[in-house]
């Protein structure tokens, strides 16, 4: 039987840019545009980490922040992009057509739970539900929306970062797309939860990072970026960036933080330390856990950490089992490289994580799937890169991630890249300087631009007009 997404996932309505749920939760969501790959140094990544901390540290109790990065595998359609009918243009279309690349969408959602009178007030007057809430619910909602506004201002001011609030239609379509495996025809699919996640013909797996024991002793903000063979230079990226744009597969990375209440969690930590301390002589494992918790408690007290609960998971899927197996292997390698273990759920475990990963349904995640971390540590597991984006006009270069044509406006009239219109082609002998310039000149000439080439040699200069 086909039922609507609203019926299946207890959604009351999508109204005024918010998802209203029957369990008393309310969600507002934004499209988050992140900087392009290979645009970070250590200072930038430390600054982004600090800004995200500032953005989220005032979130009220019983609220969620959910960053969802969706990567969809596509095939390059050269006819849509390369319109030149010259001999070279036709050869380029044939060469690049069908090449695989990733399309990236990032959603940042904020959810407040526990609005006891939400469903009742919505049923009374859907268009004025917020006015019919109880006094306590109104106050909580007001505090929550103020915190969201403050967070979005901070994030929106990050360099090369942009937030756009999702409209009702965008929210509805996005949630429908998620639960149906982001199928291009937007039709409904049957979902099965057994040894694997199955959506229509596609088969998928989930890798869950949901226990503090899965993590290494220290979580660095950044790591060395070895995805490009760059000599005599050092590139950096976020700690788990390799499961982002560098994983050429259909996948979603969910980064979920639950603000249960820092004071409440500190009391819970204190109680856990006491319980394990009383029983530490019973076994070596209990003694080890007691020492770990005691050390954590000491750090929390000394640094006045903001405690929260965190959950991270990677969903990967494909209609081809062999392609899925290759992607699963790459995810395992990426996690293993950073000394991170994972939980590989099946049946009810898959169902719980899948539903809890739907925007606005985070409260459905089982409490056992949340790690006991402070906010700063949780944010080290965020990813930050996005794919390269085409300019509206310009000449084609090769995308460094997927080796597809990337249109770059080298005139850069709005001076987005640098406050000048100068360019310098630098490479060692045989590095391809002449070939690059020849490609630029050829493309500009095909676009009917007048190109003047000046060649300087020792003792003389020559000028050629194209």
N, C-alpha and C positions, 0 to 999 in steps of 0.2 A: 504494500500500500504506500503510495506517495503522500507524504505530508509536508507541510511547509517548514522552513527552518525555524520560524517562530514557535510552531507547535513542538517541534522536536527538541528545542533547546530552551524552552520555558521563557521565551522573550515576550514581554508584554507589548512593547512597541519600540520603534526607532523614531524619536521625536525631538525636534529642536537640537539636533546634533548630539543626541545622547541615546544610549541603549538602556531601556528600562526592563529589568528582569523580575520575574515573579518571586524570587527569593529575597527581594528588597535591596538589590544592588543597582547602581547607576554608573554608567560608563561614558566618558567623553574620550574621543580618539582623534589623533592627528597623523597626517602623512609627514614623515621626517625625512628630509633630504640631507644626506651625509656627504662629506668630502669625497673626492675621487681617490682611488688607490694610489699609493706611492706619493702621497702629499704630506706625510707626517714626519716630523723629527721628534726627538725625545721631549723637548719643551712643549710642543703642540699636544702630544698625547698626555703628558702630565697635566697640562692646562684643561684638556677636555675631561679628564677624570675628576679634577677638582670642580669644574663647572657642573658636571652631572651630580656630584655630591651636594653642592649648594642648591641645585634645583630640587632635589628630592628630600633633603633633610627636614623640611617642614611639613611633609605629608602627614595627615592626621592618622590616628589609630584606626585599625580595621580598614585600611585602604591598600590598593594594589597599584604598582606600576608595571606595565607589561610592554616590553619592547619586542616586536615581532619582525624579524627580517626574513623576507620571502624571496627565494631565488628560483626562477623558472627557466628551464632550459629551452632555448629557441634555436631555430635554424635561420641563418642569414638569407634574406631575400634580396639579392643584388639588384633586381629590376626596380625595386622601390627606392634605391639609394643611388646607384651608379647609372646616370642617365646619358653619359657620353656615348655617342655612336661611332667614335673613332675606332681604329684598329686596336689601340691600347685599351679603350673603354670596354669594348666587347670581350677582350681577353680577360680583363679584370672581373667582369660579371661572371664569366665562366669559371674563373679560378676561385672566387670567394663564395659563389652560390652554394647554399646548404651547409656552410661552416657553422658549427655549434658555438653558442655563446650564452651568457646568463642575463636575464632581465631581473632587476632588483627593485623590490618595494619594501619600504620600512614603515611600520605603523607604531606609534607610541600611544598607549592607552592608559587612562587613569580610571580606576574603579573604586567606588565607595560602597561598602557592604553594610547590612544591618539597618536599613531604613524600614522599620517595621510597618509604617503606614503607607508605603509607596504604592502597593497594589490597590489598596482600598481607595486612596486618593485619585489614582488613575481611573479606576472604574467609575468614580463619581463624576469626574470632569477631566477627560484626557488632555484637553488643551490648557488646563490650569491646574495640573496635578500638583505642582510645587506649592501652590497657595493653600492646598487642602491638607498638606502634611502636618503632623503634630509639631508642637513647638520645638521639641528636642530634635526631631528629624530635620526641621528647617534650619536650626542652628548648625547641626552637623553638616548639612549640605552646603551651607554658606561658607563654612570654614574650609571644606573640601574644595569648592570652586575657587576660593581665594588662593589656596595652595597650588592648584593647577595653573592658575593665571601666573603666579609668581614663577613657577617652574618653567612654563613655556617662554616667558620673557628671557630668563637666563639662557635657556637652550637656544632660542632664536637669535641671541646675540653672539653665539659661538661663530668663529670664522667659517665660511663656506657651509653653513648649516641653516636649514630653513624648515619652519613648521607651518603646516596648513591644516586648519581644522576640517575634518571630514563632514560632508553634508549628509543628510538623512539617506539619500539615494546611494552615496558612496559607501556609507556604513553598511546598509542592507546588502548591497551587491558584494561588498568585500567579505562579509560573513558567509553569504551564500557560496561565494567562490571557494573560501577556505574549506567548508564542510563538504564540498563536492570535488575536492582535489584540484582546484584551479583549472578546470576543463575550459577550453576555449569556446565551446558551444553553450556554456552556462546552463546546461540541463542538469537535472537531478541524477545522482548516482546512488546505488545501494552501498552501504558501508558495513563491513564485517570486521569483527575483532576476534581473531583467533591467534595462531602462532605469529601471524603478521597482520598489519593493517591492510585492509583491502577496500579501495574506493573504485567502484566500477571495474575496469580491466587492470587498473594499476595496483601494484603490490608495494607495501612499504614497511619500514622499520622505524623504531624510536630508540634513541640513545638518551637516557636520562641521567643528569648529574644532580643527585638528590640526597646526598649524604656527605657530611663533613669529612668522613673517612675516605671519600673518593678523591679528595684534594691533596696536593702536596703541602708541606709545612708552611711554605711561604707562597704568596700569590703576587707576582710582579705585575706592574701596570703594562709593561711592554716586553717584547722579546725581539731578537734579531730577525729581520726579514731576509730570508734566503731564497725567495721565490724568483729573484732576478740575478743573473750572474754579473754583478757590477764590480769591477775591479777598483781597488784603492778607495772604496767608500763604504759606509755603513748605513744600511737602511733598517728602520725599526717598524714594528706593527704591534697591534694589540695582542694580548696573550693567546687568544683563541681565534685570531683572524683567519687562520687557514681553513676554518670550517665556514667561511663566508664566501667572498668572491672567488677564492681559489679552488673551491670544490665544484667542478663542472657537473652538476647533477641537480635534479629537482629537489629542493630541500627548504625547510623552515627552521630557523634558530629562534627559540622562544627564551627570552630573558625576563623572568618574573620575580619581582620583589614584593613581599608582603610586610606591611608595616603594622605588626600586631600591637606594638606599643613597646618602646625601648625599656621603660621602667618595669613593665610587666615581665619582659624577657629577662631582665637582669635579676629579678626575684626568682624566676624559674631556673636560671643558671645557678644561682646561689643554692637553691633547693637541691638541684641535681648534684652539685659538688658535695653537699652534706650527705646525701643518700649514698653516693659512691664511696665517700670517705668512711662511712660506717661499715661498709661491706668490702673494703679493698683487700682485706686479708683472705677473702674466700677464694680468690683466683687471681692469676697473673693478669688476665684480661681486664678484670674489674679494676685492679690496681693501676694498670696502664691508662684506662679511661679516666680514672680519678685524677691522675697526674696531668693528663691532657686538659681536662676541664679546669683544674686548679690553675694551670698556666694561663688558660684563656680568661678566667675570671680576673686574674692579676692584671693582664693586659687591658681588659675592659675598664677596670677601676683606674689604672694609671693614665690611660689615654682618653678616658671618658667617651668610649665608643658609642655610636648610635647603632643599637642592635636591631636586627630585622630577620626575617626568614626569606630564603631564596630558593628558587627552583629554576633549573635550566634544562632544556631538552632540544634535541635535533631530530626532526622528522625528515626522512628521505624516502622517495618513492619513484617508481618507473614501471612502465608496462613490460619492459624487457627484463627478465630475471637476471641475466648475465650483467647487464648494465647496473642493476641495483646492487649486485654482489660486489662489483668494482667500487661503487660509491661507498658501500658499507665498510669495505676494507680501508678506504682512504680516511673515513671518519675515525675508525679505530686507530689508525696510524697517527692521525693528528692529535687525538686525545692522549695516546700513549707517549708521544713525543714530549708532551707537557706534564707527564706523570699524573694524569687524571684518569681515574677509573670511572665506570659507568654501569648503570642498571639497564638491562635489555628486556623490557617487559613483553608480556604476551597476554592474550585474552582480556580479563578484567583490568589488568595493569595498563594495557594499551588504551582501552576504552576510557579509563579515568584520566589519563594524561591527555588524550586527544580532546575530550570535552573540556577539560580544564585549561586547554591552550586556545580555546575559542575566545576572541576578544569579548570581554565582559563576563566570562564564565570562570574566571580564575579561582573563585571560592569553591568550585567543585573539585579542585585538586585535593587528594587525600593529604591530611596534615603530615603523614609520615614521609611525604615526598619533598618536604621543605628542609633545607639546611639551616642550621643555627649559625648565622654569620653576622658580622657588622656590615654596615652599608658600604664602607670604603672597600672592603674585601670583595663584596658582591659585585661592585662596579668593575673590578679587574676582569671579570668574565664577559663584559660587554664587548661587542665588535663595533667598529667605527667606519670601515671602508665602504664605499659604494663603487659601482662600475663606472667606467668612463662614459660621458654623455656627449652626444653630437651637438655642435653648434648649428644654428639655423642655416648658415652659409659658410663657405670656406673651401679648403682643399683637404683631400684625404691623406691621412697617415695610418699606420698600422696600430691598432689597439694593442697595448702591451699584455693584456690579460688573455684575450682569446684570438688575437691575430685576425681581426676583422677590420674593414675600413672604418676609420673614425674621422668625422668631419671637424676640422679645426679652423676657426676664423683667425687667420694670421694677421689681418688688418686690425681686428680687435678695437673697433671704434669706441666701444663703451669702456675700454681699458679695464676689463675684468681681471686679467691675469697680472699685468704690471702696468704701472702708470707711464707707459711709453709705447712706441710702435716700432721698436727695434727688435731685430732677431739675429741670432748668432748660431751658425751651424758648426759644432765642434766635434771632432773625432780624430782618432789617430790615423796614421797613413793606412789607406785601404779600408777605412771604417765606413765608407759610404757617403761621404759629404757630397761629392759630385752627383751621385745618383739621386740623393735626396733633393738637391736643388733642381736637378733636371726634372724630377717629378712635379715639383712645385710650379716651375715655369710652364711645363706642359699643361697642367690643369688650369692655371690662370689664363693661358692663351686660349684654351677651349671655352672658357667662360667669358671670352671677348674682352679681357683686360689687356691694356697695353703694358708690355713688360720690357724694361730696359735692362740689359745685362752689361755690366762693366767688369772687365777682367784686368786685373793689375798683375804685371810681371816686372821683373827687375829691369829698370831702365825705360819702360814704356807702358802705356795703358791702351787698351782697345775698348771700344763701345759698340754694342750691337743692340739693335731694337728688334723686338719680336712682336 
